[in-house]
Amino acid sequence: MSNRDRYQQLLTDHGLTQAQSAEVISKITLRPCSVRTVRAWLADSDKPSSRPCPDWAVSALLRGLAEIKLS
C-alpha cells in the first residue's frame, strides 16, 4: 500500500478532513502543513499538482492520532 493510500485510509477510518489532518501534522511536527499540501499528496498521480506523500507525513499523522486517542 502506498503512502497516499495509507494516508487516505487514515482519514477515512478516523473521520478526518484534509484540514484536520494538516492541523494534526502541524502540531506533531511543529512545522506548517497546509491543506493544499495534503491535497497534493492525495491527488491522483496523473494530475500536475500531485506530489508523493512522504513517509514522515504518514508517521506524524499516526502519532497525532495516537495522542488524540490517549487524551
N, C-alpha and C positions, 0 to 999 in steps of 0.2 A: 504494500500500500504506500502510495506516495505521501509526502508531507502535505500536499494540497488536499488529498483525500482524508488524511488523518485530521487536519485542521477543520475541514468541513464537517466531519463526523463528530468532532468535539462540540462544535456549535450546535448541531442538531441534537445530540444526546443531552446537552445541558440547557437547551433552550436559550442560547445566547444570540444576540445580534452581532453583526460585524463591529459595530461601535462599542458594544460592551466588551467584546474580546480585545479590541485595541486598548481599551482602558485597563483591562486586567494586565495585558502585556506591559503597558507603560508603568504600572505600579510595581510589577515584579522586576523589570529591568532598570527602572529609574531613568529611562530614556523615552523620548517621544515615539509614539506609534500611532499613525493616523488611520482613519477609516479608509482613506484612499490606498494606503499601503496594503491593508488587509484585502481590499477589493482586488488589487493587482495580484496578490498571492492566490486568490481563489478564482481568478479569471481563467477561462479556457486557454490552453496553451497556444492556440492559433490566433488569439487576439493580440494586437500590438502592445496593449497595456499590461499584458501578463508578465509576471515576474515569478521566479521559483520561490516557493515557500521555504525559508531557511529552517534548519534543524532547531536553532535556538528559539525560534518563534513558537514552534510546537511545544518545546520543553518549557518555555516560560508560561504558556497558556495552561499546560498541565499542572505546573507548580502553583499557579494562581488559583486554579480550580480546586486543588487540594487544600490550599489555605482557606478558601471560602467555605469549603465543606467542614473544616475543623472549627471554624468560628461560630 
